[in-house]
Amino acid sequence: MVRWIMKGWIRAALWFRFRQVKLVFHAPLPMDGAAILAGNHQNAILDSMTLASSSPRIPYTLSRASLFNNRLWAAYLRALRMIPIYRFRDGFGGMRKNAEVFERFVKILEDDEWLLIFPEGNHELRYTIRRLQKGIARIVFAAQDAEGWKRDIPIIPVGLQYESHTRFGSRLLIQFGPPVSTLAFKDLHTENPKEAERALTQRVSDDLKSLLILLPPDDEGYDGAVQRWNSNKGRFPDLMDQFSSDREIVSGGVEPPAGAALKKSRWQKLAGYLLSVPGFVLHSPTILLTLTLEKVFIRDPYLVPAARFAAGVLFVPLWYLGALGLWHMWARSLPADLFLLALMPGSLWLWSRTWHWTH
């Protein structure tokens, strides 16, 4: 029950955070059997929350072990099907616990559940994909060995394409690619397990790349691609049309058409500010609280967008309850209470849909 409530809660938060979220399924997914979701990782825990809430099934999700240091918070995360994974920075003792965690991954797949993994191993805001770790192949091959290769346990590549990692009211495209059959690697795994791990990892990497807009890794090429991309953003209302056009522009094979970027008139920019002001004012307490906590606790700038979203998921509903209580004490009127209940989320929705007019 907690998982389904949180899934709906986070999906609602995404609906306010992004002015448009589009899910695209390029092939039928194995709804009844085990599977692994393999996503790209650019936006820290926001990626986890987005994919877990957008997936047709609620997967178990890997999260860094440091998030589980607080017992109360750890119990909450486990209720959401999050599993700690230990890294070198957690020390040798923590790394030894990964053997038990690995066995749990295998058990999850044996129980026909889904597992969400970010095989890059870490996150980065740049629009790129790093070399995938082989852990995802080792997990699925261990599960296949445990079951005697009696059925397929596919890996489903998922591309998260953020129009902007940080900008409120931007757009998000989520593409679920065709499942990669792991049974197809059975013979190779029998002959050479290491080569099978390499081949499967490479296949997942290639499929992920087809679902993303990837910029050159060098700084000069990256900056040039960003400039071409920015001149094309917002050109198409449909996100798949925008995705296809952006890939051509970023690759350098096609130049952006003259005036491709949508120019905002002064009146449209003014309208954007005016329509955004109510949402900003009504939510200013949560904004100030979030910014204060961010300065105190967030040291990694890459965590800022995800931390702000997570704070909004928690603080905005609490603020609504507090504001409604104060309002009711003053107004003493059910119609007035209903007005406030409509006004606050309505202003937030309007802010997220019109803020992009201002830039």
Helices and strands as residue ranges (DSSP letters): H 2-17, E 20-25, E 35-39, H 44-54, E 60-64, G 65-68, H 71-79, E 82-85, G 88-90, H 91-96, H 98-110, E 114-117, H 135-147, E 155-162, E 171-176, G 183-185, H 186-191, H 193-209, H 219-230, H 239-251, H 266-282, H 284-297, G 301-303, H 304-331, H 334-354, G 355-358
